[in-house]
Structures are given as structure tokens and as C-alpha cells.
Amino acid sequence: MRRRRLVLLAVAALPLAALASAHAQAPAQPATARKPPQPGGPALSASQRVMAGSPLSVLATRAPEGSRLAIARPADPPATAIVVVPLGPRPSASLPTPGEAGAYELRLTRDQDGAPVILLRQPLVTTPPEATLAAPARIGRGQALPVRGIGPNGERDRVVLVPAGAAPEAEGPSFFPQENVEATLDGPDQPGAYELRYVMDAPVSGLRVLATRAVTVE
């Protein structure tokens, strides 16, 4: 009886051994070669909501040679734009945004058959521009005036000290807040009523006084 049970066990083990031997002797299947990922087309990366008049930083990846970045109204044709900045060897650029709040469009364009075509577009909303000023209310004649001015900080924005009631384009001691939001201005030699201003100078709006602060020179 014991001999018969051993024989049955040996017979049952034969298929398993045969399978293992066949698997060991089977030729290895060649690995399927994977194709490298194909690069996509151009892409834009930028904020879709900014303060009107502020700079817009844009990254344009895989942009074709000769491409341009533009800001336009959504209904504008490809050849019409408010701001146009050519893309050089670097894929990034800073664009001045319109000084009026509203709905606009960021575009990647290039010339094709002698006419501009839009490669990509992205919505852009500008919110109402605002600015704040901080400075002493009174100074002596010729005394230095420490000032702080924060606003859209566009490339052409400036903080300026002028006589009260002067025109928006009036000149005086000034600084550019895009470079530094704090500065020390030379105080006027003549006593009287003066005005510290944050003056925005942006596309569409042009010159616009966003904030004022009265300064008396004694």
C-alpha cells in the first residue's frame, strides 16, 4: 500500500516538472521598444488676472522662431494689438498691461505668408488700478522727504512731488517704484502747498494720477 502511494505521488509530480523544464528552455521574448515622448506644440504660462497697468510675466515654451507676444482685445484681428513684444532667444518676457480695467487677451503670434497669425491665446482680465503713498505731511525748506509708493509698478510709473494743482504731466523730484518702492526726495526750496503723486503711465490709459498726498513745505 505504501509503495503504491509513493508511485502515485511521483506520477502526479511529473507534469509540474515538465512545465518548469519547458518554461526554463523557452526562448526569451524580446522587450518591446518604447518610443520617446514627442514634444508638444508651443505653450503659454502667465497670470490670467492682474492689476491694470502692472507688468505681466509670460513664459512661452517651444515657441517658433520669430514669434511675438501680444495683448489685444478679444475681438481684435491678428494684426491689431495694444502691446507687442518680440520673443528673442529667451522664452520669457514682461509685457506692460493696459491701464484700463477690462477683458483682454494674451496672444502668441508670428508671421505666415506675410501676415500675422495667432498661434495661441489666453484670456487676461485687468482689475482697477490702485496705489498708496506714505510720507511726512510737513517738511522744512530743502529738507529731505522720505517717501514710499506702491501701485501697479509699471515700467513708466513714477512717484513725484509737484506744486498742488499742477497738471498730471508736471515734473518734480521723483522716483520709479518698479525699481524701488521707497526713496528719499529732495524737498523744495520754496515754501508752500505741494502734492505727492503716484502717476501711472500705461497703454490705453496714458498718464493717470492714482493717489495723492498733501505735503506742506514750511
C-alpha positions as CSV (number, residue, x, y, z in Angstrom):
1,M,0.0,0.0,0.0
2,R,2.8,2.4,0.9
3,R,4.6,1.6,-2.3
4,R,1.5,2.3,-4.4
5,R,1.1,5.7,-2.7
6,L,4.7,6.7,-3.5
7,V,4.2,5.8,-7.1
8,L,1.1,7.9,-7.4
9,L,2.9,10.9,-5.9
10,A,5.8,10.5,-8.3
11,V,3.3,10.4,-11.3
12,A,1.5,13.5,-10.1
13,A,4.7,15.4,-9.9
14,L,5.7,14.7,-13.5
15,P,3.5,17.4,-15.2
16,L,4.8,20.1,-12.8
17,A,8.4,19.2,-13.5
18,A,7.7,19.1,-17.2
19,L,6.2,22.6,-17.1
20,A,9.1,24.0,-15.2
21,S,11.6,22.5,-17.6
22,A,9.6,23.8,-20.6
23,H,9.5,27.3,-19.1
24,A,13.2,27.3,-18.5
25,Q,14.0,26.2,-22.1
26,A,11.6,28.7,-23.8
27,P,13.4,31.4,-25.7
28,A,13.1,34.9,-24.0
29,Q,10.7,37.3,-25.7
30,P,12.4,40.5,-27.0
31,A,11.4,43.6,-25.0
32,T,9.1,46.0,-26.9
33,A,11.0,49.2,-27.6
34,R,9.2,52.3,-26.2
35,K,9.1,55.4,-28.4
36,P,10.5,58.5,-26.7
37,P,7.8,61.1,-25.9
38,Q,7.2,63.5,-28.7
39,P,7.5,67.2,-27.8
40,G,4.2,69.1,-27.9
41,G,3.5,72.4,-29.6
42,P,4.0,75.9,-28.1
43,A,2.5,76.7,-24.7
44,L,1.9,79.9,-22.7
45,S,2.2,80.3,-18.9
46,A,1.1,83.6,-17.3
47,S,-1.4,85.0,-14.8
48,Q,-4.9,85.4,-16.2
49,R,-5.9,88.2,-13.7
50,V,-3.7,91.2,-12.8
51,M,-4.0,94.8,-11.7
52,A,-4.3,97.2,-14.7
53,G,-1.0,98.8,-15.6
54,S,1.1,96.2,-13.9
55,P,3.8,94.1,-15.7
56,L,2.8,90.7,-16.9
57,S,5.5,88.0,-16.8
58,V,5.0,85.4,-19.6
59,L,6.7,82.1,-20.3
60,A,6.4,80.9,-23.9
61,T,7.8,77.4,-24.3
62,R,8.5,75.8,-27.6
63,A,7.6,79.0,-29.4
64,P,8.6,79.0,-33.1
65,E,11.4,81.3,-34.3
66,G,10.1,84.8,-35.0
67,S,7.2,84.6,-32.5
68,R,5.8,87.6,-30.7
69,L,3.8,88.1,-27.5
70,A,0.8,90.5,-27.7
71,I,-2.0,91.9,-25.6
72,A,-5.2,92.7,-27.6
73,R,-8.9,92.9,-27.1
74,P,-10.6,89.5,-27.7
75,A,-12.3,90.8,-30.9
76,D,-9.2,92.3,-32.4
77,P,-7.9,90.7,-35.6
78,P,-4.4,89.1,-35.6
79,A,-2.8,92.3,-37.0
80,T,-4.2,94.5,-34.2
81,A,-2.7,94.6,-30.7
82,I,-2.3,97.1,-27.8
83,V,1.1,95.8,-26.8
84,V,3.6,93.7,-28.9
85,V,6.9,92.3,-27.6
86,P,9.1,90.1,-29.8
87,L,10.4,86.9,-28.3
88,G,14.2,86.8,-28.5
89,P,16.4,83.8,-27.7
90,R,14.9,83.6,-24.2
91,P,11.4,82.1,-23.9
92,S,10.2,84.7,-21.3
93,A,9.2,88.3,-21.5
94,S,7.5,91.1,-19.4
95,L,4.6,92.9,-21.0
96,P,3.0,96.2,-19.8
97,T,-0.7,95.6,-19.3
98,P,-3.4,98.2,-20.3
99,G,-4.1,100.8,-17.7
100,E,-7.9,100.4,-18.0
101,A,-9.7,97.6,-16.3
102,G,-11.4,95.1,-18.6
103,A,-11.2,91.9,-20.6
104,Y,-8.2,91.4,-22.9
105,E,-6.3,88.5,-24.5
106,L,-2.7,87.4,-24.3
107,R,-1.5,86.0,-27.7
108,L,1.4,84.2,-29.2
109,T,1.7,85.3,-32.8
110,R,4.1,85.0,-35.8
111,D,4.1,86.0,-39.4
112,Q,2.9,83.5,-42.0
113,D,2.7,84.3,-45.7
114,G,3.5,87.9,-44.8
115,A,0.6,88.4,-42.3
116,P,0.4,87.8,-38.5
117,V,-1.4,84.6,-37.4
118,I,-2.4,83.7,-33.8
119,L,-0.8,80.5,-32.6
120,L,-2.1,80.6,-29.0
121,R,-4.4,82.8,-27.0
122,Q,-5.2,83.1,-23.3
123,P,-7.8,85.3,-21.5
124,L,-6.5,88.2,-19.5
125,V,-8.6,90.3,-17.0
126,T,-7.2,93.5,-15.6
127,T,-8.6,94.9,-12.3
128,P,-9.0,98.6,-11.4
129,P,-5.5,100.1,-10.7
130,E,-4.8,101.3,-7.1
131,A,-1.9,103.0,-5.4
132,T,-0.9,104.0,-1.9
133,L,1.6,106.7,-0.7
134,A,3.3,107.4,2.6
135,A,5.3,110.5,3.5
136,P,5.5,113.2,6.2
137,A,2.8,115.8,5.9
138,R,5.2,118.7,6.7
139,I,8.9,119.3,6.0
140,G,11.2,122.3,6.1
141,R,12.5,124.1,3.0
142,G,15.2,122.0,1.3
143,Q,14.7,119.1,3.8
144,A,14.8,115.5,2.5
145,L,11.4,113.8,2.1
146,P,11.3,110.0,2.8
147,V,8.6,108.5,0.6
148,R,7.0,105.1,0.0
149,G,4.8,104.5,-3.1
150,I,3.2,101.2,-4.1
151,G,0.8,100.7,-7.1
152,P,0.8,98.8,-10.4
153,N,4.6,99.4,-10.5
154,G,4.7,99.6,-14.3
155,E,7.9,100.4,-16.1
156,R,7.0,104.1,-16.7
157,D,5.1,104.7,-13.4
158,R,6.6,107.3,-11.1
159,V,6.1,108.9,-7.7
160,V,6.6,112.7,-8.0
161,L,6.4,115.8,-5.8
162,V,4.8,118.8,-7.5
163,P,3.1,122.0,-6.6
164,A,-0.6,121.5,-5.6
165,G,-2.9,121.7,-8.6
166,A,-0.2,121.1,-11.2
167,A,-1.0,119.2,-14.4
168,P,-0.7,115.3,-14.4
169,E,2.5,115.6,-16.5
170,A,4.1,118.1,-14.2
171,E,7.8,117.4,-13.4
172,G,9.5,117.4,-10.0
173,P,11.6,115.3,-7.7
174,S,10.6,111.7,-8.5
175,F,11.5,108.0,-8.5
176,F,10.3,104.9,-10.3
177,P,8.5,102.4,-7.9
178,Q,9.3,99.5,-10.3
179,E,12.9,99.9,-9.3
180,N,12.3,100.5,-5.6
181,V,9.1,101.4,-3.7
182,E,11.0,103.6,-1.2
183,A,13.1,106.6,-1.9
184,T,14.2,110.0,-0.4
185,L,13.3,113.0,-2.5
186,D,14.9,116.5,-2.3
187,G,12.4,118.9,-0.7
188,P,11.6,122.2,-2.5
189,D,13.4,125.4,-1.5
190,Q,10.2,127.4,-1.8
191,P,7.6,127.1,1.0
192,G,4.0,126.3,0.1
193,A,1.5,123.6,-0.6
194,Y,2.8,120.6,-2.6
195,E,1.4,117.3,-3.6
196,L,3.0,113.9,-3.7
197,R,1.5,111.8,-6.5
198,Y,1.6,108.2,-7.8
199,V,1.4,108.7,-11.6
200,M,0.6,105.6,-13.7
201,D,1.7,105.7,-17.4
202,A,0.3,102.6,-19.1
203,P,-1.0,101.6,-22.5
204,V,-4.7,102.7,-23.2
205,S,-4.9,104.9,-20.1
206,G,-1.8,107.0,-20.6
207,L,-0.9,109.3,-17.7
208,R,-3.3,108.9,-14.7
209,V,-2.8,110.0,-11.1
210,L,-3.8,107.1,-8.9
211,A,-3.0,108.5,-5.5
212,T,-2.1,111.9,-3.9
213,R,-0.8,113.1,-0.5
214,A,-0.6,116.7,0.6
215,V,2.9,117.9,1.7
216,T,3.4,121.4,3.2
217,V,6.9,122.9,2.9
218,E,7.5,125.5,5.7
